Amino acid sequence: QVQLVESGGGLVQAGGSLRLSCAASERTFSTYTMGWFRQGPGKEREFVAAITSSGTTYYSDSAKGRFTISRDNAKNTVYLQMISLKPEDTAVYYCAARRSGLGSRPDTYNYWGQGTQVTVSS
């Protein structure tokens, strides 16, 4: 069982930056594909970015050029650096893990964190 704990959310003005972190309990963390998703008010959960065990990354169109996903396997942690934030980025951001592969569908991820709130004011 992989436990994921997100941190780093908060309130930021439009144009600002935040870095989210997700710490994993699993000692085999390095073998998992890690993803970030978000769910805005009244919206479905949507894919943001993912990174495989080998470091291949994949972004949603809304994240490309503004968000960067990275991982530190020595610390069992995955990050999401967000810049040029917009009010429409306001959402609860979730970290997720899947055993292999690269995908954007939430139902293909096996483990989820509790989420961290990101609020971008205009």
N, C-alpha and C positions, 0 to 999 in steps of 0.2 A: 504494500500500500504506500503510495507516494503522497506525502503531505506537502502542500504548497502554501506559502504565506507571502502575500503581496505587501508592499509598503511603498511610500513615496508619493502617494496622491495628495491632493490639496486644492486650494483655491489659487488661481493665477489669472492675471490679466491677459487679454488677447495679445498675441505676439510674444508671450513669455514662453518659458521652458520648464519642463519637469523631467525627472528621471525616475521611472518606476523600477522597483526591484522585486524579484520573486525568489525566495529561498526554498530549496527543496530538501526534503528529509532523506531522500533515497540515495544510498551510496553508489548506485549505478546511474546516477543522474546523467553522466556524460553520454550514455547510450540512448537517451530519450530525445525525441524532437520536442521542442518547447514552443508554445505559441502564446500570443496575447490576443484577447478578444475584448470587446466592449459592448455595453448595453446602455443606450441612452433612455431617457424617460419616454415611456410608451413605445419603445422600439424593440425589435428582436435583437438577440445577441449577434454581433457581427465580427468577422475576422479582421484583425489588424496586421499581424506579422507573425512569422514563424522562423525558427532556426533549427536545422538538423544537427545531429551529433557531430557531423563533419564541418559544420559551419555554413552550410548553404542557407541562404535567407530568401524569404518570400514575403512580399508586402501587398496589402490591398492598395487599390488606386488612390484612396484618400490618404494613405500613410506614406506613399512613395515621395521621397525628397524632403520629408519633414521628420519622419520617425526612423530610428535606427534600433534594431534588435541586436543584442550581443549576449554572449554567455561567458562565464568564468567557471570552468568545470572544477577547478581547485576549490572554489567556494560554493559549489552547488547552487549557483545563482544565475538567473537570466535577467537581463535589463531591457528596458524600453526607454530610450532617450527620445524625448519629444520636444521639438522646437516649433516656433511660429504657430503656436496654438491658437485655435479659433473657438468661438463659442459652440460651434457644432461638434467639437471634440468632447464636450461635456458628457460624461458617462461614468458608469462603474466599469473599471478595467479589471479583467480577469486573466490570470495566468493559467495555462493548461499544459498537460504533458500527454504525449502519445508514444507508444513503444517504438515506432519506426515510421519512415516515410515522411512526406511533406504534404500537408493539406490544409484547407481552409474551412472545412465543415466542422462545426462544433461537435457533432455526434461521432466524429472519428477520434476524438481526444478522450483519454481514459480517466484522467485525474484533473481536478479543478481546485483552484484556491477560492477564498471567500470574496475576493474583490477589494479594490481600493477606489475611492471616489475621486474623480478629477472634475473640477468645475472651472470653466474658463469664462470670465466675465468680460463683457464688451465695453 
